[in-house]
Amino acid sequence: MELAQNFETATLAGGCFWCMESPFEKLPGVQKVVSGYTGGTVKNPTYEEVCEGETGHYEAIQITFDPGKVSYKEILDVFWKQIDPTDPIGQFSDKGPQYRSAIFYNSDAQKKTAEISKADLQKSGKFSRPIATLILSASEFYPAEDYHQDYYIKNPVRYLMYRKGSGREGFLKTMWGDGK
């Protein structure tokens, strides 16, 4: 009889969720990545409702991972290299409450790891402005509509145009080189 694996969940908001899936899906130990909405007050929000910025939700991803193969700290290390953590009002060309960056912790251990990771990034001197990414308690996560899932695979040309046109691609290359 095979024992069930003990997977954990990481919930991260880094602006447009389309740009957040791919880096995490490539990590060994990641079982799945789902785009969705979290942190708001409306049950089962739609993309249109979240885009209006009135529901309180963030565009986010939920990562299911095997902590025996990839640690939460390693996931956060990848997260920081996907965003501009100093922007308090959105990410790149996307501005508004739904595009802010945040780490939604699912346990006290995740909260502590996130706080240490954020403090280490601030101390690193990599950014001249303060790290604005919020660390918040996880709340209900609602998967986004199917057409948003794996957008980078389903619509590769549009995805690449968006990623470049939004300023994300250039910023990440300037800050991190190849992003690894």
C-alpha positions in Angstrom: 0.0 0.0 0.0 1.4 3.4 -1.1 1.4 6.2 1.5 -0.3 9.5 0.6 2.1 12.3 0.0 2.1 15.3 2.3 1.7 18.2 0.0 1.6 21.8 1.1 0.1 24.9 -0.5 1.7 28.2 -1.3 -0.5 31.2 -2.3 1.2 34.1 -4.0 0.1 37.3 -5.7 2.5 38.8 -8.2 0.4 40.9 -10.5 -1.1 39.3 -13.6 -1.4 35.6 -12.8 -0.6 34.6 -16.3 3.0 35.5 -15.7 3.2 33.7 -12.4 2.4 30.1 -13.4 5.3 29.1 -15.7 8.2 29.7 -13.3 6.6 27.5 -10.6 5.4 24.7 -12.9 9.0 24.1 -13.9 10.1 23.5 -10.3 10.8 19.9 -9.3 8.3 19.0 -6.5 5.5 21.2 -7.7 2.4 19.2 -8.3 0.2 21.9 -9.8 -0.2 25.7 -10.1 -3.7 27.2 -10.4 -4.5 30.8 -11.2 -7.2 32.4 -9.2 -8.4 35.1 -6.8 -7.9 35.5 -3.0 -8.1 38.0 -0.3 -11.4 39.5 -1.1 -14.9 39.8 0.2 -17.0 38.5 -2.6 -17.7 34.7 -2.9 -16.9 33.1 -6.3 -15.7 36.3 -8.0 -15.5 36.5 -11.8 -12.5 37.9 -13.6 -14.6 41.0 -14.6 -15.5 41.6 -11.0 -11.9 41.4 -9.8 -10.7 43.6 -12.6 -13.1 46.3 -11.5 -11.0 46.4 -8.3 -14.0 46.5 -6.0 -14.0 42.9 -4.6 -10.8 43.2 -2.6 -9.3 40.1 -4.3 -5.8 39.8 -5.7 -4.9 37.9 -8.8 -2.9 35.1 -7.4 -1.6 31.6 -7.9 -2.0 28.6 -5.6 0.9 26.1 -5.7 0.6 22.6 -4.5 4.1 21.3 -3.7 6.0 18.4 -2.1 8.1 20.0 0.7 10.4 17.0 0.5 11.4 18.1 -3.0 11.1 21.9 -2.9 11.0 24.0 0.2 8.7 26.9 0.8 11.8 29.1 1.0 12.8 28.0 -2.4 9.4 28.8 -3.7 9.7 32.3 -2.2 13.1 32.7 -3.8 11.5 32.1 -7.2 8.6 34.4 -6.3 10.8 37.4 -5.6 12.4 37.0 -9.1 9.1 37.3 -10.8 7.9 40.7 -9.5 8.8 44.2 -8.6 8.5 43.9 -4.8 8.8 47.6 -4.3 5.6 48.6 -6.1 2.8 49.1 -3.6 0.1 49.8 -6.2 0.4 46.9 -8.7 2.9 45.2 -11.0 4.4 46.8 -14.1 1.7 48.2 -16.4 -1.0 46.7 -14.3 -2.1 49.0 -11.5 -4.8 48.5 -8.9 -5.5 46.5 -5.8 -6.0 43.3 -7.7 -2.4 43.5 -9.0 -0.5 44.2 -5.8 2.0 41.6 -4.7 1.5 39.6 -1.6 2.4 36.3 0.1 -0.6 34.6 1.7 0.7 32.3 4.4 -1.1 29.0 5.3 0.7 28.3 8.6 2.8 30.0 11.2 5.9 28.3 9.7 5.1 29.9 6.3 4.5 33.3 7.9 7.9 33.2 9.7 9.7 32.0 6.5 8.0 34.8 4.5 8.9 37.4 7.0 12.6 36.3 7.0 12.6 36.1 3.2 11.2 39.6 2.9 13.7 41.0 5.5 16.6 39.3 3.7 15.6 40.7 0.4 15.3 44.2 1.9 18.8 43.8 3.6 20.3 42.6 0.3 20.5 46.1 -1.2 19.1 44.7 -4.5 16.4 47.3 -4.4 16.8 51.0 -3.3 13.1 51.3 -2.3 11.4 49.5 0.5 9.9 46.1 -0.2 6.1 46.7 -0.4 5.0 43.1 -0.9 2.4 42.3 1.8 2.4 39.2 4.0 -1.2 38.2 4.8 -3.0 35.3 6.2 -4.4 33.0 3.5 -8.2 33.2 2.9 -10.5 31.4 0.5 -8.9 30.8 -2.9 -11.2 30.8 -6.0 -9.8 29.3 -9.2 -10.0 31.6 -12.1 -12.0 30.7 -15.2 -10.5 27.9 -17.4 -9.3 30.2 -20.1 -6.9 31.8 -17.6 -5.3 28.5 -16.6 -2.0 27.8 -18.3 -2.5 30.9 -20.5 1.2 30.9 -21.4 0.7 27.4 -23.0 -2.7 28.1 -24.6 -1.8 31.5 -26.0 2.0 31.7 -26.3 2.2 34.6 -28.7 -0.2 36.8 -26.8 1.4 35.8 -23.5 4.9 36.8 -24.7 3.6 40.1 -26.2 1.9 40.9 -22.9 4.9 39.9 -20.8 7.2 42.1 -22.9 4.7 45.0 -23.4 3.8 45.2 -19.7 7.5 45.9 -18.8 7.8 42.7 -16.7 10.3 41.0 -19.0 12.7 43.9 -19.2 12.6 44.6 -15.5 13.3 41.0 -14.6 16.2 40.8 -17.0 17.6 44.0 -15.7 17.3 43.0 -12.0 18.0 39.2 -12.2 19.6 38.4 -15.6 18.1 35.1 -16.8 15.8 35.0 -13.8 17.3 31.9 -12.2 
